[in-house]
Amino acid sequence: MVEVTEKQSAAKPNRILNFASGVRSEARKVTWATRKETTAMSLFVLAMAVIAAFFFMAADTVLGSAVKLLLDFTVSLAN
């Protein structure tokens, strides 16, 4: 069985506090986006998602039609 000494048990809270302090210090150094930048980037992402959705819808329609034509053609050859 592993024994935990008083020194070791006291070191864990200090490590956690040091880590939290470091995180807080680094968060203060971050340059956060403005509301205008956040709105513009959100609209850009939304637009790209819509464009991608239409692209994949069109690709699916074209490929689905091509497969259907190919299957219909092979069925007609079998008859």
For each residue, the residues with C-beta under 8 A, 3 or more apart:
1:
2:
3:
4: 8 9
5: 8 9
6: 9 10
7: 10 11
8: 4 5 11 12
9: 4 5 6 12
10: 6 7 13 14
11: 7 8 14 15
12: 8 9 15 16
13: 10 16 17
14: 10 11 17 18
15: 11 12 18 19
16: 12 13 19 20
17: 13 14 20 21
18: 14 15 21 22
19: 15 16 22 23
20: 16 17 23 24
21: 17 18 24 25
22: 18 19 25 26
23: 19 20 26 27
24: 20 21 27 28
25: 21 22 28 29
26: 22 23 29 30
27: 23 24 30
28: 24 25
29: 25 26
30: 26 27
31:
32:
33: 37 38 41
34: 37 38
35: 38 39
36: 39 40
37: 33 34 40 41
38: 33 34 35 41 42
39: 35 36 42 43
40: 36 37 43 44
41: 33 37 38 44 45
42: 38 39 45 46
43: 39 40 46 47
44: 40 41 47 48
45: 41 42 48 49
46: 42 43 49 50
47: 43 44 50 51
48: 44 45 51 52
49: 45 46 52 53
50: 46 47 53 54
51: 47 48 54 55
52: 48 49 55 56
53: 49 50 56 57
54: 50 51 57 58
55: 51 52 58 59
56: 52 53 59 60
57: 53 54 60 61
58: 54 55 61 62
59: 55 56 62 63
60: 56 57 63 64
61: 57 58 64 65
62: 58 59 65 66
63: 59 60 66 67
64: 60 61 67 68
65: 61 62 68 69
66: 62 63 69 70
67: 63 64 70 71
68: 64 65 71 72
69: 65 66 72 73
70: 66 67 73 74
71: 67 68 74 75
72: 68 69 75 76
73: 69 70 76 77
74: 70 71 77 78
75: 71 72 78 79
76: 72 73 79
77: 73 74
78: 74 75
79: 75 76
